[in-house]
């Protein structure tokens, strides 16, 4: 035997050959192994030409090494062993059996001969020693040594064949040619520019560029909410509340007893059980009166004062400005202009790194940025409509409007004492009800949601909107004027908006996890598109990214400004809850408010009575929309606590306008 023992050769036989990450399927396209998962490569042509060749070569080399090792071990059992020519012929035959190319075989044999001859010329190998001990040189031994040394090369050859972008690009030869002509100085600037581009999604997500809370933005205007979501780009951005502390009710700050009481009020079992069905009229009346005590200006309990502040804010309609939809449209238009005209050209300007996949000059990065942002905005709008929240409109009423509603109230009407307010608008409620009946026909034990709206609710809602538009076109100038002065139409145009929703702590864990996963996935994909760039000038890229930062900040600031203005000028209030029962309990309390018109999810309440099912209310609603109940209200500062006509802490003097031409 030679200097390498049989034991050492056995160890060599356990060498780890390069692990294949390509699954060769003779009946289909090749698939790349990523962990235990298989995915088709982006470019079959490259895989078929390069990867298959190397994979087959690796298999052949492994077979040749195993056969040569077996041949070498068998030779040790022969006293004198085969001659060099016989060994070489046998190695050639083994290589032929494994389909090793002749060029590769000749390289291996030449290296084996060189090592073999060098060992023969070694001064330590005297002629007597070569024949009388076990250290005689062997050609197959050096053949195995050469193959073992080549395994490292084969490993890196396999790694290198997967290098690149994984897809064929027509312009890659031109890019290679240009890169060869670049100096190292230019390449350093290009690499720095592409690195900056790769960091763009990260600093947009974690750079403290705040956006308004989506619930607050959508509650004020779906346009502004969509615009804010557009500028978040689907990234896990930081959000902040823009509502003043005194206009926010945090249920978590209440004591356990009132918090449990609110939760009990929101329990569906508390209003749908058989115990409610047997209540007498007097008991229902007392229960309704108790619900109404929560929202009186001066409630009997301290924990009720939070809701009493909302009642006072309803009467302070003179401090609000009803013309708030116009700023929403303007801000949404500005956000669209900023995104489409200012941001998009930045990414296709000369000197900005280009996508590796874009040979035709198409701004794929900008296109994907727009598509992802628009998709994220629409998804957030859809999720907002489906998530746990309620937006309540509360309108101050004139004395004539109250008198007309008092006549509509009847003893047998549904009230908040016996029924929870609807959880969904008419269209969505109809969808849930229909789905529930279908599921019940399949699963008899399933209990669908009860019908929450009258059958004509959907069409009636459309009629109300048409009446609303008609009244605006009939009296456009008075309508605009009422936005700046205390005219008769002011209470009708200036409702108080109350958002009742889950706080951050109260959101469902699985939904929060899913949202985080989607945001992280979008961050990964967006980083991929921004990092898969080449070329670019460092100075131009820095300037473009600085402008991008300015425009993104401006778009988000517009949304923050609108929500801030909604809270301070238009009276946006928020009630943050930790459980869905808390939302329903607060909704039940707010809908029981006295002397005002409360609208939520297409349902209308006055003094806790639901009016939608009564035909007389539809006539009242039509007259109300056209201004038939408008009265001139003069707001004055209260000079004493005993001021006459005081409503909610605000001194109010009311005068009915007889001239219908003055109504707005």
N, C-alpha and C positions, 0 to 999 in steps of 0.2 A: 504493500500500500504506500501512497504518497504521504506528504506532510499533513493532508487533511484526512482525518480518520473517518471511519464509517459512521460513528456516532454523530460527528459534525455534519456529515452529509445528510443524515436523517433529519437533523435540525434544519438544514437548508431546504429539505423537502416540505417543511411546514411553513415556509415563507408565505406571507399573505400576498397573493396576487392582487393587483388593483381591483377593487370591488366595482363591479359594473353598476352603473346607475341607469342603464338603458335596458329595458325589457324588449327583447326581440321576439315579435309575434309573427311567425311566418304567414298567418292567415289575415293579418291586418297591419295597420301602420304601427311604427315603433312608439313606445311610450317611455317617458322619463320617470324613473323612480325617485320620488322625493319622500324620504322616510319609508313608510309602508303604503304610500299612495302613488298612483300612477297617473301621469298626465301626458297627453300628446304634445310633442314639440311644436313650436310655432313654424318651423321650416323643415319639412320632410326631406327636401332635396339635400340640404346640408347634412342632416342626420344619416340619410341613406349613403351618401358619398364618403363621409368621414367617420362617423361613429360606428357604422356597421363594419367598416374596414378594420378599425382599431380593435373593436370587440372580438371579431373573428381572429385577429392576430394574437390577442391575449389568450384566447382559448387554445389556439395552436401551440403557443409557447408553453403554456402550462402542461399540455399533453406531451410535448417534446421533453420538457424537463423531467417529468415523471418517468418517461420511457428511458431516457439517458441515465437517470439515477438507478433504475432497475438493472440496466445493462452493466453499469459500473459495479454494482454490488455483486452481481453474478460472476463478474470477472475475478473478483477477489477469491472465489472458491477454486479457481483454476491455478495450478501451481506456478506456471510461467506466464500465464495470461496470453491473450491474443497479440499478434504483432501490430505495429502502428498502422500498417495499411488495412489490416482487417478491421481494426477499431474505426478508422476513418470511413471505410465502406459501410460499416454498420450504422454509424452516426448519420451518414447521408441517407441510408434507407429509413431510419427513424424520422428524419426531417421530411422525407418524401411522404411518409405515411400521415404526417400531421399537416401537410400542405404548406410547409414553410417555403418561402420563396428562395430561389437559388442565391440571390444576391445577399440576403440576410444570413443564409447558411454559410456562405463563403467568408463573411465577416467573422462569424463565430469560430469557424475552423481556423482561420488565420490567427486569431487571438489565442486559440488553444495551442496551435503549433508554436507560437512565439513563447508562451509560458512554459510549454513542455521543453523546448530547446534550451531556454534559460535555466531550467532546473538541471538539465543534463550537463550544462557547462559550469554548474556550481562547483567550486573547488572542494566543497565538503563531500561531494558525491564521487568518491574514488571508485575505480572499476570494480574492486572487490566488494565494496559496500553495496553497489547497485545490484549485485547478484546474490549476496548472502544475508540480506536483511529485508524487512518489509517496507522500506522507504524508496522503492524504485519509482520513478516518474511514470505517469499514466496520462495518455492523451484525453480520454473521456473525463478524467478528473478535472483537467483544465477547461474542458468544454463546459462542465457544470459550473465551474467558478465564473466563467465568462457570462453564462446565462444569469447567475445570481446577481452579478454586478449590473446587468442590464434591467433588472426588475425595477429598480428605482427610476430609471429613465422611462420605462413603460408607464409607471404610475403617473409621472408628471406629463407624459404625452396624453394620457387619458384626461387629466385635468385640463390641459390646454385645449383639447378639442371641444370642450364646452365653453371656452372663453368667447366673449363677444356679447351680442345683444339678443341672440336666440332667434333672429328673424332676418330674412333676406331683404336688403335695402338696395334698390337699383343704383343709388348715387354713392354707395360706399366706396367704389374705386376712385371716384373723384375726391372724396373726403380723404382717403388714404394718400392720394397724390398731393393734396394740399398740405396735409400734416407733415409729409416728408420735407416739404419746402420751408416749413416754419422753423424759426429759431427757438432755442430753449426758452428765451425770454418771452416770446409770444405765447408759447405753450403754457408757461407759468401764469401769465395773465388770463389765458383762457380757462385754465383749471380753477383759478380763484373765482372767475365769473360764474362758472357752472356750480361751484360750491355754494356761492351766495344764492343762486337760484334754488338749489336743493333745500336751503334753510328757510325759504319764504313761507311755506305752510306752517313750519314750526313757530316762527315768531308771530305769525298771524293768530295762531291758536293760543300760545302761551305768553304773548307779549303784553298782557294786561290791556288790550284794546277792547274795552267793555262794550257790550250790547245790552239793550233793555231786556228785562225778563220777557220771554215770549208771551206768557199769559197776559201781562199788562199791555204789551204792544198790540196783541190781537184783540183784547177787550176794548181798546180805544178805537182801533181801525184795522180792518183786515188788510188794507193796502199797506199801512205802515208796518204791521206785523210781518207781512210777506217781504217787504223791503228790508227789514232788519234781519230776517232769516236769509235773504239773498246775500247780504254782506257778511254773514257768519260763515258762508261757504261750506256749511255742513261740518265745520271743525268744532272741537270741544272748547268753545270760547267761554270766557268769563262773562257773567251777566250781573246786573245790579238793578235794584228796585228804585224807581223814580218817583214814588209816591211818598208824600210827607208822613212822618210818623203818626201824627194825630189823625190821619185819614186811613190808617191801617189798624185792623183789629187782629191781634195775635191770640187765637184761642188757647195756645199753649201756655200763656201767661195767667190764665184764669185758674182758680182753685179747682180742686177735684170735684166738688159737689156741683157747681154750675156747669163744668165741662161734661160731667155725666148727664146732667139734665138736658143739655143741648144734644148730646148723642142719643138720648132716649127720644127726644122730639123727632130726630131724623131716622129712627128705626121704623122700617116699613111694617113690622109686626105691631107697632104701637098705634097704627091707624087702620090696618086691614084686619085686625083680629075680630073675633066675635064679640069681644067686650065693647068695642066701639059701636057695633050695630045695635046694642041694647041700651045705649045712652039715651036719656030723655032729652027733650029740647032744652030744658033749663040747664042740664049738665053740659050739653054741647055749647050753649051760650057762655057758661062760666069758663069752659075750657078755652073758647075763643078769646074771651076777655083777658084770660091769663096770658095768652100768646101776645095780645096787643099791648100788655103792660111793658114788654121788653123794649118796645120802640117808642114809648112816650117820651116827650122832652124831659120830664122829671120822673124817671122810674123809681119804684120803691126800694130797689136793691142796688148796691154799688156796682155789681158786676153787669147790670143791665145798662149802665150809663154809656158803655161803648156803642150800643145800638141806638141809644137815645141821641147821640151825636149825629148819626146818619139822618134821623128824622129832622133835626134842626137844619142840617145841610140841604134837605129837600126844599124847605121853605125859603132858603137863601138863594132862590133862583136869579134874583137881580144881580148877584155877583158873578153869574156865569154868562158865557157867550155861546149862543146856540150855533153859530156859524162855523162849527169846528170841522165839518167835512171838507170844506175848501182847503184848509191847510194840509189835511191828510192827502188830498189829491196832489197838491203842489209838492209836498215832500216826497211822495212816492214817485212823481214825475222826475224830480231832481235826482233821486236815487237811481232811477233807470237811466237817466242821461249820464250820470257819473260812471255807472258801470259799463254802459255800452259805448260811450264816446271817449271817456277819459282813460278807463282801465284797459279795455281791449287793445287799443293801438299801442300801448306801452310794450306789450309782449310780442308784437310783430315788427317793431322798429328795427332798423339796421343797427348792428352792434350788440343786439340781445342774443344770448344763446338760443339755438334752435333745437327743436326736437330731433332726436336721432332718426325717428321714423318718418320725418317730413322732408321729402326730396323736392316736392313741387312748390315749396314756399308757403304752404297752407299753415296757418297758425293753430296747430293742433292743441298746444298748451292752452291758448286762450279759449278755443272752442270748448275744450273739456272743462275749463274753469267756469265758463258760462253755463254749460249743461249741468254740471254738478251743483252749482249755486242755485239755478232755477229749480232743479229737481228737489233739492233740499228745502227750498222755500215752499214748494207745493206740498211736500210731505209733511212739513211742520204745520201747514195750514190744515191739512186733513187730520193729523193727529190732534191738533187743537180742538177740532170739532168733536172728536171721539173721546177725548180724555175727560177726567173728572173736573168739571168747572161749571159755573153758572154765571151768566151776565144778566144783571137785573136792571131794568130801566124804571125809575120812580119819578112820576110827574106830579108837581103841585097842581091842584085843581081850583078853579074859581068856584064861588058859592053857587052859581047857577048849575055848574057841572055836577057839584055834589048833590044838589037837590034832585037833579034828574036821576042820578045813580041811586039815591036813597029810595026812589020810587020803583026802581028795577029790582032791588033786593027783595028776596022772598024767603019765607021760613024753610022751604025744602031745598034750598040751594046747597051745592057743595061748598064747604068752607075748609080752611086750613086746620080746623079742629078735627075734621073727620077724614081728610085726604091730603096726601103729600102733593106739593106742586109737581107738574110734569118735569121729567128729567131730560126730555129731548124735544126739539121742534117737531111740528106736525109731520114733515116728510120722513125724518129719521125715526120718529116714533112709529109711523105706519110700517116702515121697514122692519123694525124690531118686532112689532106685533105679528106681522105676516110670517116672519121667520119662526117666531115662537109657536104659532099654530101649526106650521109644517113640522116642527120638531115634536110637538105633542102628538101629532098623528103617527109619528114613528116611535116615539118613546112616551107612552101614556103617563108615566110618572113625572114628566117634565111640566113645570108650571110657567107658562109664558107671562110676559109683562102685561098688565091690564091696559086697556085702551085709555090713553091719557088725553085725547083730544076728541072733539065732536067730528062727525064724518065730513063735515063741510069745512074743516079747519084749513086745509091746504088751499082750496079755492078762495076762501074768505081772506086768507092772508094776502093772496095776490090782488084781490079787490081793494083791500086796505092800502096796499102800496100804490095802486093806480090812483086812488082817491088822493093820496098824499102828493103824488106828482101833479095831478090836476090842480090841486089847491095852490101849489107853488107857481104854476104857469098862469093861473088866473090873477094872482096878486104878487107878481115878482118884486116890485119896488117896496111895498110894505113888508114883505118877507125879509128883504135885505135890511131894511131900516130897523126891524125888530131885533136884529143882531147887535145893534149898538145903543139902543135906547130901551127904556122900560115901557114897552107897549103892551097891549092886551094879549098879544100872541106869545109873549115871552115865556110863560110857564109851559106852554105847549111845545116850544122849540128847545127848551133847556132842561132836559131830564137829568137827574142824577144817576150816574152809572156806578153800580156796585159789582165788583168782581168777587165771587166766592169760589175759592179754588184750594187745591191741596198745596201745602207748603213743600219746600224741598225735602224736609224730613218725612213728610207724609206720603211721598210718592211710592207706588208699589216697587218692591225691590227688583222683581224680574223685569219690569218695564224700564227701570233705571239702568239695569245691566244691559238690556238690549239697546237702549239709546246710546250708552257708552260704547258698546261694540260697534254700532253703526258709525259713530263719530270717529273712533279709532281706525276703522276700515277706510273711511273717507280720507283721514289724515295720511294713511299709508298710500292710498292710490294717488292722492294729490302730490305727495312727496315723490312718488315714482315719476309722475309726469314732469315735475319741475326738475328732478335730478337727471332724467334721461335726456340730457342736452349736450350739445357740442358747440364749439366756437364761442364767439362773444368777446366783447371788449370790456375790460374790467371797469374803466371809468364810466362808460355808457351804461353798463349794467347797474352800477351803484346809483347813478342818477335816476334811472328808470325805477329801481326798487324804492328809492326815497319818495318818488312821486306816487308809486303804488301805495306806499304806507300812508301818505297824506290823503289820497282819495278814499281808501278803505276807512280810515279814521273819520273822514268827513261824512261818508255814508252812514256809518254807525252813529255818529254824533247827531245827525238829523233825526234818526229814530228816537234816540234818548231825549232830544229836545222836545219832540212831539208828545211823548209820554209824560215828560215833566210838565209841559204846558197843560196837558189833559188833567193832571192832578191839581194844579194850582189855579187854573182858569176855568176849567169845566167840571171840577168837583169829582174826579175819579176817586172812589174809595175801594178798599180791598179788605177782604176777610180771609185770613190764612188759616186753613184747617189741617189737621193731621189724619183724619179719617173721613171716609165717604159719608158716614152717618153724621159727622159734624157739618158737612156741606149741606145735607138735606135738612138738618135741624136749623141751621142759620137761614136757609132758604124759606123754611116754614115760618120763621119769626119775621123775616123781612116782608113776606107776602101778607102777613097779618097787619101790617101798618095801617093806621087809621087816617082817613081824610085825604088819601092820595091814590093815584092810579099806578099799580105795580104791574109791570109786564115782564114775563120771563118765559122763554121757549114757546112763544105764541099764545100763552095764557094770560088773562087779565084779571086782576084782583082789586077789589075795593072793600076796605074794612075786613079783609080776610075772606070775602065771598068771591067765588069764581063766577065770572059773568059770561064766559064764552058760550055757554049752552043756551042762553036766553036770547030769543030773537029781538027783544027790545034793545038789548045792548048793541046789537049790530047797527040798529038805527041811530043809537046814541053815538056810536063810534064814527059813523059817517058824518053826523053833524059836528062832532068834535073836531074831526080832521079838517072840515071846511071852515072852522072858526066860529061856529054858532054859539059856543059857550065862552068865547073870549071876553074877558072883562079887564078894564084898565086897573092896574094895580100900582099904587104909589108906595115905594119902599121908604121907610123913615127909620132913623135910629131910635131905639127905645130909650125914652127918658126916665122911665120908672118901671119897676117890676109890676105895677098895677095898670100898665098901659092897656087901653081898650083895643080889642081886635088883635091881640097878640097871638101869634101862631109860631110855636117852635122858637121862642125867644126873639122873633122879629116882628116889629110893629108894622102892621099891614092895614092900609085903607083901601077899600074896594069900591069901584064905581062901575056900574053896568053901562056899556055903550049901546045906546039905542039905535044909532045910525049904522045899518049893516054895511054901508060903504066904508066905514072906518075899520071894519074888522080885517085882521090879517091872519 
